[in-house]
């Protein structure tokens, strides 16, 4: 007998939900995998899994999910991924989700750097970092960045880092804006020395002053601020102090100030922590101030405590399908669209508001 609502999920129910919400079943299945995780014989809290849906076998997708989700309706047996008794996908690669110094995205045309020990960042109630293996060093000097780039060049698909279009700094360990700005200035200097003209992005909420934005515009541009908002409500409960101190009323102003300085802007947000009404209100408020499609992620609960943080209804697939439709109605008119390679836990895969996002077989990579 099923012991939870998610155990009752079947392929026919996913198909019906997708049909009711006007989205492809493939998108709904991938969202559901992110939401529920996978049960398997592997005792891993999180792993990077390359999944090819049975209905779209030529378009593989990377997802990061727990493989020990015992209550999940998705079951991995060999390389076959089952939903109930039906094979809905096959897996071709499973890797540990370790925090490392740097990795590639977009087939080597983008990279993410963890220069300030991402694995040591703890504090946000929903964050799974404490469940990950730690392999990322703290890079405090330009020489450390040079060494990291040299190592990445050896691993690059074509051995040429000048292909980079974007280099994203992904770390939660800058606690003050001064060190964050100085690190970005150093990174730009190192990239310039290596003839890399890529846009630099920062996932953070510590840079807030007009003076800091002016320094970034002068010394780091092209640059995109990806403001780590994560949720609109219960922020003091959910977030560590350096994030929670950014008040809801200040988010739009901060993005506006960054744009006024000549910087590109976006934000990260975790769907499932706020009610749908709060999602709509927050996204609507911020939309006029972003230049890049925000990074919306499906909330993953890795244990019972994390599950208790969900908004009402956040345990059900339909919550995320309706959030997806609501966000499409707000962001869609701007012309901004999600990019397949920017994240592992998105709400969009094959389509956005009925428009195809896929023009070739594509393996997305981590944001």
HUBEL-V877992 format. One record per run of one state. SS is the DSSP state (H for helix, E for strand, L for the rest). FROM is the first residue (numbers start at 1). TO is the last residue. If there is no record, write none. Layout:
BEGIN
SS_FROM_TO ; SS_FROM_TO
END
This chain:
BEGIN
L_1_5 ; H_6_8 ; L_9_10 ; H_11_21 ; L_22_24 ; H_25_36 ; L_37_38 ; E_39_39 ; L_40_46 ; E_47_53 ; H_54_56 ; L_57_60 ; E_61_65 ; L_66_67 ; E_68_68 ; L_69_73 ; E_74_77 ; L_78_79 ; E_80_83 ; L_84_85 ; E_86_96 ; L_97_98 ; E_99_99 ; L_100_101 ; E_102_105 ; H_106_108 ; L_109_109 ; E_110_113 ; L_114_115 ; E_116_116 ; L_117_117 ; H_118_120 ; L_121_128 ; H_129_131 ; L_132_133 ; E_134_134 ; L_135_137 ; E_138_138 ; L_139_141 ; H_142_155 ; L_156_160 ; H_161_163 ; L_164_165 ; E_166_170 ; L_171_176 ; H_177_193 ; L_194_198 ; E_199_204 ; L_205_209 ; H_210_219 ; L_220_222 ; E_223_230 ; L_231_234 ; H_235_238 ; L_239_240 ; H_241_244 ; L_245_247 ; H_248_260 ; L_261_263 ; E_264_271 ; L_272_275 ; H_276_287 ; L_288_294 ; E_295_298 ; L_299_303 ; H_304_307 ; L_308_316 ; H_317_334 ; L_335_339 ; H_340_342 ; L_343_350 ; E_351_352 ; L_353_354 ; E_355_356 ; L_357_367
END
